[in-house]
Amino acid sequence: MADHRPELLWIESQLPAMRGELLQLAQINSGSFNAAGVDAVAARLDTLFAPLGAASERIALEPFRSTADDGTVKERSLGSALRLRQRPDAPLQIFFCGHMDTVYAIDSPFQQVRELDADRLNGPGVADLKGGLLVMWLALSALERSAHRERIGWEVLFNPDEEIGSRGSAQLLAEAAGRNHLGLIYEPAYADGNLASARKGSGNFDLVIKGRAAHAGRNPEDGRNAIAAASELISALNALNGRREGLTLNPGYVRGGGALNIVPDLCVFKFNVRTSQPADEGWLHDQLDLLLARVNARDGYAVELRGGFTRPPKLFDEKHQRLAAMIGDCGRALDLDLQFKPTGGCCDGNNLAAHGLANVDNLGVVGSEIHSEREWMRVSSLAERGKLSALLLLRLASGELSWP
């Protein structure tokens, strides 16, 4: 600790400036589909990180494709990813990741930051994840102040689409997993300050159910009611809950029909699946095949399945346990008693683990009630969590800790 005290004290001195920077970042609306807002966040981050001397590049992503209410595929533009690289030939390569997008759309009523008390801010993205972006900056800035910095090379990816599944940036994550030795991701810590261990996997699916229109009074028998067929599918899919331990399915979106005197010929249904084990994906697909085959066998009906699994479950295996132990040891040196707990949520840490890169994925600020207008973060955790990551980096750079 004595060897690293100057860097850790420097982090503490940056807290007022980081609070101000967070206010500025959170005031920029960067909902996932506000490409201009996401790009504005990227520009601010590029400027903030520029003094660290890393090579910087913007990377355009493919448009986000989703099923519209009329059953067609709709494309929506995304902001660009921002990637930074420093010392790619150093013996230890570490990947850092944080997303720039939030769940709050450009027309959301939740746009302003306010002070809840002397140490808590409420605002869009203050915890998820803009506070974490600044924790990352503090840690890397502390590393760059160290005499041992040449031993660590680092790569940063700021992606624009994590809140909608990272489908566009998935390839960037896979590439980074292949050229780095460990990963640090800056999702918010839990409200009690603890960190995530195992995470569930996730998949998003769309069903487009087509029937046949007819007059609801004159000849309803000639129609094929798409909403009725969808309701049967929804009930059957919901009944899969509890059939396999750790797998849950959430029907989340239904649109169909129109005039009440017409038998509806189209219904769009969307649902999310959470998995605990890799084998859960195959089981769920088998169940879907059976259910969809029954509907498609009926005269006048057709069901199309779109989407799929985007994040496999993240298992808390030996490599992850070892990295967690190193983080825990750094925490104890800073008087933080950190516990690692499983969660049903998922993030880019799932993607990295699926490609073999051990990572800790909620090293950001302490906060809670994310994805709601009550989202808050603890301001003092900017420095607290900055020191936690920095101490890990400084110990790895100095040789006190080794990886792998």
Protein Blocks (a to p, Z undefined) as FASTA:
>chain_A
ZZmmmmmmmmmmmmmmmmmmmmmmmmpccbfklmklmmmmmmmmmmmmmmnopacddddd
dddddddfkopacdddddddddddehklbfbdcdddddfbdfbdfklcblbdcdfblmbc
cdehklmmmlmmmmmmmmmmmmmmpmklmmpccdddddfklmnoommmmmmmmmmmmmcf
bdcdfbdcdfkopacfbdcdddddddddddddddfklmmmlpccfklmmmmmmmmmmmmg
opaghiacddfbdcedjdfkbccfbdcdddddddfbfklmmmmmmmmmmmmmmmmmpghi
acddedddfbdcddddfklmmmmmmmmmmmmmnopacdddddfbdcfklmmmmnopacdf
blbccdehehiakbccdfklmmmmmmmmmmmmmmmmnomaccZZ
